[in-house]
């Protein structure tokens, strides 16, 4: 059955957003199954090949943050951090802070050629390996990202329509020509090693002084 009504967002980082208590929490988690997650401003029909998702039994979920649609799978890792912030920075500063932490964590594991690209991506060379988005209200800021560990870009191309908004460095490339993975780039890193390194990097972000908002 094809439906344009997205499923509720009930992934682990939702609990981070809803939780009271700690001023900062972070989580690196492995999705249990393939699903499509669209941004807050996305239309399911405009962002997703709904007939293909329905035929394959793939759920379409709408997240609270912005950005374009992504595919989650057990061959990716999701990276999330939430903190209370009475005085908040511009979103671009959060993208810089967290994505730099991810880059340093991967570099420590031997991954070379990483850089921040577009508004909120990390690229390996000129191909995207991580996309991120932010949700914020008056009390909290949620950063979440998807790192492609070993998923095929063809899977993304099966479910995702070309996005309405593209970073300049994409140059209208199809998913298979624009996205890569750590495995495709020759990095055979274990999920456990990646989770440990990324979690430690996110924790250091919380413990380090916040950058100036200027």
N, C-alpha and C positions, 0 to 999 in steps of 0.2 A: 504494500500500500504506500503510495506517494503522498507525503504530507508536507506542507510548507510551515507547519508549526514546529519550531525547534524544541528539543528536549531541555529540561531544567539543567542548569549548571550545578553539578554535585560532585565535582572533583575534589581531591584532598586539599587544595589550596583555598577552597571555599571556607573550610573550617578555620584557616588562618585569618581570613577576612572577618569572620563572624566572632572569633574568640575574643574574650575580654582578658585582662590581666597583663601579660608581658607587653612591654613597649615594642619589642621586635621579635619576630619569629621568621625562620626560613625553612625551606623544605625542597629537597630534590627527589623527585618521584618518577617511577616508571609506569606509564599508562598500561592498563590491563588488556586493552583491546584497541582495534582500529576504530577511530571516530573522527568526525569532522567538527571543528570548533570555529564558529563564525564570530566576528566582532560585534560589539553592541550596535553599531550602525548598519550592519549588513542585512540584506534581504536574503533568506535562504535560497530562493529561486535564482537570484542574480549572482550568487556566489558559488553555488554548488550544483553539480549534476545530480539532481535529486533522484532521477530514475535509476541511476547507477548505484547510488548509496542505498536506495530501497531494495534493489535487486540483490545486493550483497549483504543486506542486514546491517549496514553501517549507520550508527546514530549520528544525527546532526544536532549539535548543542550550541547555544548562544552564551558567550561569556559576558561578564559585566564590563570589560575593558574594550577599548577601541581596536583599530587595526583591521587587517584583512583575514580571511579564512585560512586555517591551517589544518593539517592532518596530524593527529596523534596516533602512535602505535607503540607496541612493546619494543620496537627498534629505535625509539626516540627517548629522550629524557626531558621531563618538565622541570623547570627551575622557578621557584616562587619565593618571594619575600614580602612580608607585610610589616609596617611599623606605624606606630602612632606618631603624628607630626602636627603639632599645633601651628608651627610655622613651616610651611612647605616650600620646596624649591620648584623651579620650572621643570616640567616633565623631561626636557632634554637633558637636564643635569642628572636626573635619576637614571635615564638610559645610559649616559656616559659612565656614571659610577658603577652600576651593576654590570654592564657589558664589559667594561674594563676589567672587573673582577673575574668574569668568566674567561676572558682572553688570557689573563695571567695564570689562572688555574690550568687551562689547557696547555699553555706554553710550558708550564712546569712539568707537564706530562710528555713533552716533546713535540707538541703540535706547532708547526711553524707557518708563517704567512697569514696570520689572522689579523683582521682589522675591523673597526667599526665602519659600517657603510649605511647610506641612507639615513633615515631618522632613528631607526631602532634595530638594525640588523647587525649581525656579525658575519663576515665573509671570510672564506678561505680562498685566497687569490681573488678572483672576481666572481665567485659563486657563493651564494648564500648557504650558511650552515646553521644559523640561528636567527629566529625572529622573536621580537619581544613586544609587549604592550603594557600599558599602565591603566589601573583604575584608581581613582582617588575620590574621597569625600572630605568633609571638614575634619574628620578625626584620623583617617588612615590613608596610607598609600600602599597599593598592591602592585608589585612588579611581577610579571610572569613571562616566561620564555620557553621556547621549544628548541632543543638541540637535536639535530639529526645525527644520531650515532651510526645507524646502518640502514636506514629506510631508503627504498628506491624512489627517486623522483617520479617514476612512472605511476606509482600509487597516488601521488599528489595530483598528477595530471589526469588520472581517471576520475577523481572526485571534484577537483577544484576548477571552476571557470577562471579565465584570465581576470585578475583583479582590476577593479575600476581605478585604483590608485597604485602607481608603481614608483619605486625609487629610480632615480636617474640611471644608476649603474645596472639596472636590469636590462635596459635597452630593448624592451618588448620581447625578450626571450621567453620561450615556453618553459614550463617547470623543469623539464628534463635537461634543458640547457642552462638553466639558471641556478638550480639547487644541487648541492653535493652533500656528502656525508663524510664523517671521519673514516669509516671503513673504505669508502670509494677512494679516499685520498691516501690510503695505505696505512692508516693508524688503527691497529687492532688492540683497542683499549677495552678492558673489562668494564662492565656496568658498575661494579662495586668500586673500582678505582676512580671512575668518573664521578660517581655520587659523593665519595669521600672528599675528593679534591674540590668539587663545586660547593659542597656544603661548607667546607672550611673557608673557602674564598668569600662566600656570602656572609659568614659569621664575622670575618675580618672587616667587611664593609660596615657592619653594625657597630663594631668596636672602634673604628677609626673616626676622626672628626669629620663632620659633614662639610662638603665643599661650600665655598661662598656662593651665594645666589646672584652675585654680580656678573 
